[in-house]
Amino acid sequence: MSAHDSKGRILFVLTSNSELGDTGKKTGYYLSEVTHPLEVLTEAGYTVDFVSPQGGPAPMDPGSRDMDDEANQNFLGSEQWQRAIDNTRQPEDINPEDYDAIFFAGGHGTMWDLPGSDALAELTAKIYENDGVVGAVCHGPAGLVNVKLSNGEYLVKDKHVASFTDDEEKTVELDSVVPFLLESKLTERGAKHSKADVFQPHVATDGRLVTGQNPQSAKAVGEAIREVLEAG
């Protein structure tokens, strides 16, 4: 943590992928899954930086542009945040010791590029093993499915987690488009997956791992990350 930070630094991970499989439709990060946790954590005094698998501009899912949402308005109207989104860093350029937490925002784009990023997986494991907090919401836990700790075990093994559910994927009719079903993959990795009804808020906190089910859970995930950081 550098001297000018009041509390610490949190690294937000965004997808670099803008293509929804081979549907010809656009995707990216889901706006409120960035803005709601961001608002909670910056108001609590944390500094937020952005990283994506490829670095540079991170695409936003056009379907998530809800301008009736005040947090979204503030974010899209901020030159500081738009500059940050247009200039995300690459994981290879990040020093894990600079961060108290790493948070994976969702959006369907994550399903294609986050699981295959070895650099992000390594960064996440190092932050976690440095006593940092790992958070994710909705499809963001796609970035956790291949994270292994130094003991060779998956980070999510035997831990309580939440994510976008298989039922939710079927409800939005993208279960045959995504490369895998996230709830099923996390369970396959040994996670103890829990869920609420479709599109109802649900957060699972297991020590320093905080995960949420869907966009409706995004603010609560930010609040839970804040609580774990402040309890630490």
C-alpha positions as CSV (number, residue, x, y, z in Angstrom):
1,M,0.0,0.0,0.0
2,S,1.5,3.3,-1.0
3,A,1.5,6.3,1.4
4,H,-1.3,8.3,-0.2
5,D,-3.8,5.4,0.1
6,S,-6.2,5.8,3.0
7,K,-7.0,2.1,3.3
8,G,-5.5,0.0,0.5
9,R,-5.8,-1.0,-3.1
10,I,-8.2,-3.3,-4.9
11,L,-7.7,-4.7,-8.3
12,F,-10.9,-5.1,-10.5
13,V,-10.6,-7.7,-13.2
14,L,-12.6,-7.1,-16.4
15,T,-13.0,-9.2,-19.5
16,S,-11.3,-8.3,-22.8
17,N,-13.8,-10.3,-24.8
18,S,-16.6,-8.5,-26.7
19,E,-18.0,-11.4,-28.7
20,L,-20.8,-13.6,-27.4
21,G,-19.6,-16.9,-28.8
22,D,-20.5,-17.3,-32.5
23,T,-23.9,-15.5,-32.1
24,G,-22.7,-12.3,-33.7
25,K,-23.9,-10.4,-30.6
26,K,-21.7,-8.2,-28.4
27,T,-20.9,-8.8,-24.8
28,G,-18.3,-7.6,-22.3
29,Y,-18.3,-6.7,-18.6
30,Y,-21.7,-6.1,-17.0
31,L,-21.8,-2.5,-16.0
32,S,-23.6,-2.6,-12.6
33,E,-21.3,-5.5,-11.5
34,V,-18.5,-3.0,-11.8
35,T,-20.2,0.2,-10.6
36,H,-22.0,-1.1,-7.5
37,P,-19.0,-2.7,-5.8
38,L,-16.8,0.2,-7.0
39,E,-19.0,2.7,-5.3
40,V,-19.1,0.8,-2.0
41,L,-15.3,0.3,-1.9
42,T,-14.2,3.7,-3.1
43,E,-16.6,5.4,-0.6
44,A,-15.0,3.2,2.1
45,G,-11.6,4.7,1.1
46,Y,-10.1,2.1,-1.1
47,T,-8.2,2.8,-4.3
48,V,-9.3,0.7,-7.3
49,D,-7.3,-0.2,-10.4
50,F,-8.4,-2.1,-13.5
51,V,-6.8,-5.1,-15.2
52,S,-7.9,-7.3,-18.1
53,P,-6.4,-10.3,-19.9
54,Q,-5.2,-8.2,-22.9
55,G,-4.9,-4.8,-21.2
56,G,-6.2,-1.6,-22.9
57,P,-9.9,-0.9,-23.5
58,A,-12.3,-3.2,-21.7
59,P,-15.6,-3.7,-23.6
60,M,-18.9,-3.2,-21.8
61,D,-21.9,-5.4,-22.5
62,P,-24.3,-3.0,-24.3
63,G,-27.3,-4.8,-22.7
64,S,-26.1,-3.7,-19.3
65,R,-26.2,0.1,-20.0
66,D,-28.9,1.0,-17.5
67,M,-28.8,4.7,-17.2
68,D,-31.6,4.8,-14.6
69,D,-29.0,3.5,-12.2
70,E,-27.2,6.3,-10.4
71,A,-23.9,4.4,-9.9
72,N,-23.9,3.7,-13.6
73,Q,-24.5,7.4,-14.4
74,N,-21.7,8.5,-12.1
75,F,-19.3,5.9,-13.6
76,L,-20.0,6.7,-17.2
77,G,-19.9,10.4,-16.5
78,S,-16.5,10.3,-14.8
79,E,-13.5,11.1,-17.0
80,Q,-11.3,9.4,-14.4
81,W,-13.1,6.1,-14.6
82,Q,-13.5,6.1,-18.3
83,R,-9.8,6.7,-18.7
84,A,-9.1,3.8,-16.4
85,I,-11.5,1.5,-18.4
86,D,-9.8,2.5,-21.6
87,N,-6.4,1.8,-20.2
88,T,-6.7,-1.4,-18.2
89,R,-3.4,-2.9,-17.2
90,Q,-2.1,-6.4,-18.2
91,P,-1.8,-9.0,-15.5
92,E,1.9,-9.5,-16.2
93,D,2.5,-5.9,-15.2
94,I,0.8,-6.2,-11.8
95,N,2.7,-6.6,-8.6
96,P,0.4,-8.8,-6.3
97,E,2.0,-7.3,-3.2
98,D,0.4,-3.9,-4.1
99,Y,-3.1,-5.2,-3.6
100,D,-5.3,-6.1,-0.6
101,A,-8.0,-7.7,-2.8
102,I,-8.8,-8.8,-6.3
103,F,-12.4,-8.7,-7.6
104,F,-13.7,-10.3,-10.8
105,A,-16.6,-8.4,-12.3
106,G,-19.1,-10.5,-14.4
107,G,-20.6,-10.2,-17.8
108,H,-20.8,-13.1,-20.3
109,G,-17.5,-12.1,-21.9
110,T,-15.6,-13.5,-18.9
111,M,-16.6,-17.0,-19.8
112,W,-14.4,-17.0,-22.8
113,D,-11.2,-15.3,-21.7
114,L,-10.8,-15.3,-17.9
115,P,-10.5,-19.1,-17.4
116,G,-7.6,-19.3,-19.8
117,S,-5.5,-16.5,-18.4
118,D,-2.6,-18.2,-16.6
119,A,-1.2,-14.8,-15.6
120,L,-4.5,-13.8,-13.9
121,A,-4.7,-17.2,-12.1
122,E,-1.2,-16.8,-10.8
123,L,-1.9,-13.2,-9.7
124,T,-5.1,-14.3,-7.9
125,A,-3.4,-17.1,-6.1
126,K,-0.6,-14.8,-4.9
127,I,-2.9,-12.1,-3.6
128,Y,-4.9,-14.8,-1.8
129,E,-1.9,-16.4,-0.3
130,N,-0.6,-12.9,0.8
131,D,-3.7,-12.8,3.0
132,G,-5.7,-10.8,0.5
133,V,-9.4,-11.1,-0.3
134,V,-10.6,-12.6,-3.6
135,G,-14.1,-11.5,-4.8
136,A,-16.2,-12.3,-7.8
137,V,-19.8,-11.8,-8.9
138,C,-22.2,-13.5,-11.5
139,H,-20.0,-14.7,-14.3
140,G,-16.8,-13.3,-12.6
141,P,-16.1,-16.6,-10.9
142,A,-15.2,-17.9,-14.3
143,G,-11.9,-16.3,-13.5
144,L,-11.5,-18.6,-10.5
145,V,-12.2,-22.0,-12.0
146,N,-8.6,-22.6,-12.9
147,V,-6.9,-20.8,-10.0
148,K,-4.6,-23.2,-8.1
149,L,-2.9,-22.5,-4.8
150,S,0.8,-23.3,-4.1
151,N,-0.3,-26.7,-2.7
152,G,-1.7,-27.6,-6.1
153,E,-5.4,-27.5,-5.0
154,Y,-8.0,-25.4,-6.7
155,L,-8.7,-22.2,-4.8
156,V,-12.5,-22.9,-4.7
157,K,-12.1,-26.5,-3.5
158,D,-14.1,-27.1,-0.3
159,K,-15.2,-23.5,-0.2
160,H,-18.7,-22.0,-0.2
161,V,-19.2,-20.1,-3.4
162,A,-22.0,-18.5,-5.4
163,S,-22.1,-17.7,-9.1
164,F,-24.5,-17.2,-12.0
165,T,-26.4,-20.5,-11.9
166,D,-27.1,-23.1,-14.5
167,D,-30.8,-22.3,-14.1
168,E,-30.2,-18.6,-14.7
169,E,-28.1,-19.5,-17.8
170,K,-31.0,-21.5,-19.1
171,T,-33.5,-18.7,-18.3
172,V,-31.5,-16.3,-20.5
173,E,-31.2,-19.0,-23.2
174,L,-27.4,-18.9,-23.3
175,D,-26.8,-22.3,-21.8
176,S,-25.9,-23.7,-25.3
177,V,-23.8,-20.6,-26.2
178,V,-21.4,-20.3,-23.3
179,P,-18.4,-22.7,-23.4
180,F,-19.4,-24.3,-20.0
181,L,-21.9,-23.9,-17.3
182,L,-20.3,-22.0,-14.4
183,E,-22.2,-23.5,-11.5
184,S,-21.4,-27.0,-12.8
185,K,-17.7,-26.2,-13.4
186,L,-17.2,-24.7,-9.9
187,T,-18.9,-27.8,-8.4
188,E,-16.6,-30.0,-10.5
189,R,-13.6,-28.1,-9.0
190,G,-14.8,-29.1,-5.5
191,A,-16.6,-25.9,-4.6
192,K,-19.7,-26.0,-2.3
193,H,-22.0,-24.1,-4.5
194,S,-25.0,-22.4,-3.0
195,K,-27.8,-20.3,-4.6
196,A,-31.0,-18.4,-4.3
197,D,-33.9,-18.5,-6.7
198,V,-33.3,-17.2,-10.2
199,F,-32.2,-13.5,-10.2
200,Q,-32.5,-13.2,-6.5
201,P,-29.5,-11.7,-4.6
202,H,-27.2,-14.2,-2.9
203,V,-23.6,-13.8,-1.5
204,A,-21.4,-16.5,-0.2
205,T,-18.5,-15.6,2.1
206,D,-15.9,-18.2,3.0
207,G,-13.0,-16.7,4.9
208,R,-11.3,-14.4,2.4
209,L,-13.3,-15.6,-0.6
210,V,-16.5,-13.6,-1.4
211,T,-18.7,-14.5,-4.3
212,G,-22.2,-13.4,-5.5
213,Q,-24.8,-15.0,-7.8
214,N,-25.9,-12.3,-10.2
215,P,-26.2,-8.6,-11.0
216,Q,-28.7,-8.3,-8.1
217,S,-25.9,-9.4,-5.7
218,A,-23.2,-6.9,-6.9
219,K,-23.6,-4.2,-4.2
220,A,-23.8,-6.8,-1.5
221,V,-20.6,-8.4,-2.8
222,G,-18.9,-5.1,-2.5
223,E,-20.2,-4.7,1.0
224,A,-19.0,-8.2,2.0
225,I,-15.5,-7.5,0.6
226,R,-15.3,-4.3,2.6
227,E,-16.4,-6.2,5.7
228,V,-13.8,-8.9,5.3
229,L,-11.0,-6.3,4.6
230,E,-12.0,-4.2,7.6
231,A,-12.2,-7.3,9.9
232,G,-8.7,-8.4,8.7
